[in-house]
Amino acid sequence: MKHSVEHRTVPLVDIAAQHRSLQEEIERAVLGVLESGKYILGETVAKFECEVAGYTGAKYAVGCASGTDALLLALMAFDVKAGDEIITTPFTFFATAASIARLGAKPVFVDIEPDTFNIDPEKLEKKITPKTRGIMPVHLFGQTANMDHIMATARKHGLFVIEDAAQAIGATYRGRQAGTIGDLGAFSFFPTKNLGCAGDGGLVTANDPGLAEKLTMLRVHGAHKQYFHKYVGINSRLDAIQAAILSVKLKRLDEWHHARRRHAALYHELFEGSKVRIPLVKPGNVSIFNQYVIQAHERDRLKEYLAGKGVSTFIYYPLSLSLQECFAYLGHKKGDFPVAEKATAEVLALPVAPELTEEDVRYVAAKVLEFYQ
């Protein structure tokens, strides 16, 4: 390996830097909520819900306490119960499958595509049984799954589709926004997301008025008015302060997406012809690059090398959900989902946040290439 003299620190994300750029506006928005005395739901949350509906093109948007709860509420809206089967991917954040298991239903895993990391639609039909109720595709790392194929399969078998769009707000599939193609879309506003709040927050999009109304009840213990409960729901309300912060940030979201795509394009250019396998964005898709994830030989050694050069990276995800200890009861073994398992050994997320400079991106790429020289 050759070593260069230059050294800089490049964080994977810099939430504080993003906040500083909007500090005055965010502080005014938060102060307005504090002075109103209305901290739970209320006008501030309703305003943000309307803004997200307008941004995504969904007819309805229902805020909740987290992206995990968004998935859980979406499943509850379809009355998912013990014994039901929900098809999803083993290569995703834990909450996707956990939300299914929390209701006593069975997560049924389908392996992923090797180039996009998203669920392989060609393998869906083989996993459908009389107990299958729905499909939960994940739009991983900011690129939508193959929704035409997924929706066609779902409609053929009478299944609902819940899009896990936690990492994909603003991503599009053939001109349609992530979270608006299936029956429901679940979003997360965890601080490291492209649209992140100052804590936990989530939201569900819907186009069906009945589902939207049910979601608004389920998030407040299933009540249609105070102390009158139509369903057994949960307590999952989006705080007004978080909604106020998100409203400020939503105005900049497309600008931030553009910066991420610009950084990704530069990485693509710099890695061309190298040993680095870059993420593929399929025709018809516009990715928001929530993460820029490469596949790398000697991934763990590369990660360590980059850390020594001041470059922060992260592994999304180091273990297939099929092999997680808590899902041992599903009876999966190593080798059942070979594409996902291969990805867990090779993926590495590089810095791609909008706050980075072109020099930062060039430095990261240079250090990656330096490792392989």
C-alpha positions in Angstrom: 0.0 0.0 0.0 1.1 3.5 -0.8 0.7 6.2 1.8 0.0 9.9 1.2 0.9 12.7 3.5 -2.5 14.4 3.4 -4.8 13.7 6.3 -8.3 15.0 7.1 -11.3 13.9 9.2 -14.4 13.0 7.2 -17.4 12.0 9.3 -20.1 9.6 8.1 -22.7 12.2 9.1 -22.5 15.6 10.7 -25.8 16.3 12.3 -24.5 19.3 14.3 -23.2 21.0 11.1 -26.6 20.6 9.5 -28.3 22.1 12.6 -25.9 25.0 12.6 -26.9 26.0 9.1 -30.6 26.2 10.2 -30.1 27.1 13.8 -32.0 30.4 13.9 -35.0 29.1 12.0 -35.2 25.9 14.0 -34.9 27.8 17.3 -37.8 30.1 16.3 -39.9 27.1 15.3 -39.2 25.3 18.6 -39.8 28.4 20.7 -43.1 28.9 18.9 -44.2 25.4 20.0 -43.0 25.9 23.6 -44.9 29.2 23.8 -48.1 27.6 22.4 -48.2 25.0 25.2 -49.4 22.4 22.6 -46.7 19.7 22.6 -48.6 16.6 21.5 -50.1 16.4 18.0 -52.1 19.6 17.4 -51.7 22.2 14.6 -48.0 21.9 14.3 -48.1 18.2 13.6 -51.1 18.6 11.3 -49.3 21.2 9.3 -46.2 18.9 8.9 -48.5 16.0 7.9 -50.0 18.1 5.2 -46.5 19.2 4.0 -45.4 15.5 3.7 -48.5 14.5 1.9 -47.9 17.4 -0.5 -44.2 16.5 -0.9 -44.8 12.8 -1.6 -48.1 13.1 -3.4 -49.9 10.9 -0.9 -53.5 11.8 0.0 -52.9 11.3 3.7 -50.0 11.4 6.1 -50.2 10.3 9.8 -47.3 11.2 12.1 -46.2 8.8 14.8 -43.4 8.4 17.4 -40.8 6.5 15.3 -40.2 4.7 12.1 -40.5 1.4 14.0 -44.0 2.5 15.1 -44.9 3.5 11.6 -44.3 -0.1 10.5 -46.2 -1.5 13.5 -49.1 0.8 13.0 -49.3 0.0 9.3 -49.5 -3.7 10.1 -52.1 -3.0 12.8 -54.2 -1.1 10.3 -54.5 -4.4 8.3 -55.3 -6.3 11.5 -52.2 -8.5 11.2 -52.3 -11.2 13.9 -50.7 -14.3 15.2 -50.4 -17.0 12.5 -50.2 -14.5 9.6 -47.2 -14.4 7.3 -45.6 -11.2 6.0 -43.0 -11.5 3.3 -39.9 -9.2 3.7 -36.2 -9.0 3.2 -33.5 -10.4 5.6 -31.1 -7.6 4.7 -32.5 -4.5 6.5 -32.7 -2.8 9.8 -34.1 -5.0 12.6 -37.3 -3.1 13.0 -38.7 -4.3 9.6 -39.0 -7.9 10.7 -39.4 -7.1 14.4 -42.6 -5.1 13.7 -44.0 -8.3 12.1 -42.9 -10.5 15.0 -44.3 -8.1 17.6 -47.8 -8.8 16.4 -47.2 -12.6 16.6 -47.0 -12.9 12.8 -44.2 -14.7 11.0 -41.6 -12.8 9.0 -41.0 -14.8 5.8 -37.7 -13.8 4.2 -36.9 -13.5 0.5 -33.3 -13.0 -0.6 -32.1 -9.8 -2.2 -30.8 -8.6 -5.6 -27.0 -8.6 -5.6 -26.8 -5.1 -7.2 -29.4 -3.0 -5.4 -29.6 -4.9 -2.0 -33.4 -4.7 -2.3 -35.8 -7.7 -2.2 -35.6 -9.9 -5.3 -39.1 -9.8 -6.8 -38.5 -12.9 -8.9 -38.3 -14.9 -5.7 -41.5 -13.6 -4.1 -44.1 -16.0 -5.5 -42.4 -19.1 -4.2 -42.8 -17.9 -0.6 -46.5 -17.2 -0.8 -48.7 -19.6 1.2 -52.4 -19.6 2.3 -51.2 -17.8 5.5 -49.5 -14.9 3.6 -51.3 -11.6 4.2 -48.9 -9.0 2.8 -45.5 -8.0 1.5 -43.2 -5.5 3.1 -40.5 -4.4 0.7 -37.7 -2.1 1.9 -36.3 0.7 -0.2 -32.8 0.2 1.1 -30.2 2.9 1.2 -32.5 5.4 -0.6 -33.4 3.4 -3.7 -36.9 1.9 -4.2 -37.4 -1.8 -4.8 -39.0 -3.1 -8.0 -42.5 -2.0 -7.2 -44.2 -2.8 -10.4 -43.3 -6.5 -10.0 -44.0 -6.5 -6.3 -47.4 -4.8 -6.8 -48.4 -7.2 -9.6 -47.5 -10.2 -7.4 -49.4 -8.8 -4.5 -52.5 -8.0 -6.5 -52.5 -11.4 -8.1 -52.6 -13.1 -4.7 -54.8 -10.5 -2.9 -52.0 -9.3 -0.6 -51.5 -5.8 0.9 -48.1 -4.0 0.4 -46.5 -1.8 3.1 -43.5 0.0 1.8 -40.7 0.4 4.4 -39.5 3.8 3.1 -37.6 4.7 6.3 -34.5 5.5 4.2 -36.2 6.7 1.1 -38.3 9.9 1.5 -38.0 11.7 -1.8 -36.8 8.6 -3.8 -38.8 7.9 -6.9 -39.7 4.8 -8.9 -40.8 5.6 -12.5 -41.9 9.1 -11.4 -43.8 7.9 -8.3 -42.6 8.7 -4.8 -41.5 6.0 -2.4 -44.2 5.3 0.1 -47.1 6.1 -2.2 -47.1 3.1 -4.5 -48.2 0.4 -2.1 -51.1 0.5 0.2 -49.2 2.2 3.0 -45.7 3.7 3.3 -43.7 3.9 6.6 -41.1 6.6 7.1 -38.5 7.3 9.8 -37.2 10.7 10.9 -34.3 9.3 13.0 -31.6 12.0 13.2 -29.3 10.4 10.6 -32.0 10.1 7.9 -32.0 12.5 5.0 -34.9 14.2 6.8 -34.1 13.8 10.4 -35.5 15.3 13.6 -33.9 15.9 17.0 -34.9 12.5 18.4 -37.4 9.9 17.2 -40.2 10.5 14.8 -42.1 8.6 12.1 -45.0 8.8 9.7 -47.3 6.6 7.6 -48.6 7.7 4.2 -51.9 6.4 2.8 -54.2 6.9 -0.1 -57.2 5.1 1.3 -59.3 7.3 3.6 -60.4 4.4 5.7 -56.9 3.3 6.4 -55.8 6.8 7.2 -58.6 7.3 9.7 -57.8 4.0 11.3 -54.1 5.0 11.6 -55.1 8.3 13.4 -57.0 6.2 15.9 -54.4 3.5 16.4 -51.7 6.0 17.3 -53.8 7.3 20.2 -54.8 4.0 21.8 -57.4 3.3 19.2 -59.6 6.2 20.3 -62.0 8.0 17.9 -62.5 10.6 20.6 -61.0 10.9 24.0 -61.7 7.9 26.3 -63.8 6.2 23.6 -61.8 3.4 22.0 -62.7 1.7 18.7 -59.5 -0.4 18.5 -56.8 -1.6 20.9 -54.1 0.8 19.7 -50.8 2.1 21.0 -49.4 5.4 22.2 -47.4 6.6 19.3 -47.8 10.3 18.7 -45.4 12.7 16.9 -44.2 15.4 19.2 -45.0 18.9 18.0 -41.4 20.1 18.6 -40.2 17.3 16.3 -42.8 18.2 13.7 -41.7 21.9 13.8 -38.1 21.0 13.3 -39.0 18.7 10.4 -41.1 21.4 8.7 -38.0 23.6 8.6 -35.8 20.9 7.2 -38.4 19.6 4.7 -37.9 22.9 2.7 -34.2 21.9 2.2 -34.7 18.2 1.5 -34.5 18.3 -2.3 -31.4 20.5 -2.1 -29.8 17.9 0.3 -30.8 15.0 -2.0 -29.1 16.8 -4.9 -25.9 17.2 -2.9 -25.9 13.5 -2.0 -26.4 12.5 -5.7 -23.6 14.8 -6.7 -21.3 13.2 -4.2 -22.4 9.7 -5.3 -21.7 10.6 -9.0 -18.2 11.7 -8.1 -17.6 8.5 -6.2 -18.8 6.5 -9.3 -16.4 8.4 -11.5 -13.4 8.0 -9.1 -14.0 4.3 -8.5 -14.5 3.4 -12.2 -12.3 0.6 -13.3 -11.2 -0.2 -9.7 -11.8 -3.2 -7.5 -14.6 -1.3 -5.7 -18.1 -2.4 -6.5 -20.2 0.7 -6.5 -24.0 0.8 -5.8 -26.2 0.4 -8.9 -29.2 2.7 -9.4 -31.5 0.9 -11.8 -33.2 2.7 -14.8 -36.4 4.5 -13.7 -35.1 5.0 -10.2 -33.9 8.2 -8.6 -32.0 7.4 -5.4 -31.6 9.8 -2.5 -28.5 8.0 -1.3 -29.4 7.8 2.4 -26.2 5.7 2.4 -23.5 5.2 -0.3 -22.7 1.6 0.1 -19.9 -0.2 -1.7 -19.1 -3.9 -1.8 -15.5 -4.4 -0.9 -13.0 -7.2 -0.7 -11.3 -7.4 2.7 -14.1 -5.1 4.0 -13.1 -5.2 7.7 -9.5 -4.4 6.9 -10.6 -1.6 4.6 -12.8 -0.2 7.4 -9.9 -0.2 9.8 -7.5 1.3 7.3 -10.0 4.2 6.6 -10.5 4.8 10.3 -6.7 5.3 10.6 -6.9 7.9 7.8 -9.7 9.9 9.5 -12.6 8.5 7.4 -15.7 7.3 9.3 -17.6 4.4 7.8 -20.3 2.0 8.9 -21.5 -1.5 8.2 -25.2 -1.7 7.2 -25.7 -4.6 8.1 -23.3 -7.1 9.6 -25.7 -10.0 10.0 -28.7 -11.2 8.0 -31.9 -11.1 10.0 -32.4 -14.8 9.2 -29.4 -15.5 11.4 -30.2 -13.2 14.3 -30.5 -15.1 17.6 -34.0 -13.8 18.3 -35.3 -15.3 15.0 -33.8 -18.7 15.6 -37.3 -20.1 16.0 -37.8 -19.5 12.3 -35.4 -22.4 11.7 -33.1 -20.7 9.2 -29.4 -21.7 8.8 -26.4 -20.2 7.2 -26.7 -20.4 3.4 -30.4 -20.0 3.2 -30.1 -16.5 1.9 -26.7 -16.5 0.1 -27.0 -13.1 -1.5 -27.9 -11.3 1.7 -25.2 -13.2 3.6 -22.6 -12.3 1.0 -23.6 -8.6 1.3 -23.2 -8.7 5.1 -19.6 -9.6 4.6 -18.8 -7.0 2.0 -20.9 -3.9 2.4 -19.4 -0.6 3.7 -21.1 2.8 3.8 -18.9 5.7 2.9 -19.5 9.3 3.8 -22.1 10.9 1.4 -23.8 13.6 3.6 -24.7 16.9 1.9 -22.4 18.8 4.3 -19.3 17.2 2.7 -17.2 19.1 0.3 -15.9 17.8 -3.0 -12.5 17.6 -1.5 -13.9 15.4 1.3 -15.3 13.0 -1.3 -12.1 12.9 -3.3 -10.1 12.3 -0.1 -12.3 9.3 0.9 -12.1 7.8 -2.6 -8.4 8.3 -2.7 -8.0 6.4 0.6 -10.1 3.6 -0.6 -8.2 3.2 -3.8 -4.9 3.6 -1.8 -5.8 0.5 0.2 -6.1 -1.6 -2.9 -2.8 -0.5 -4.4 
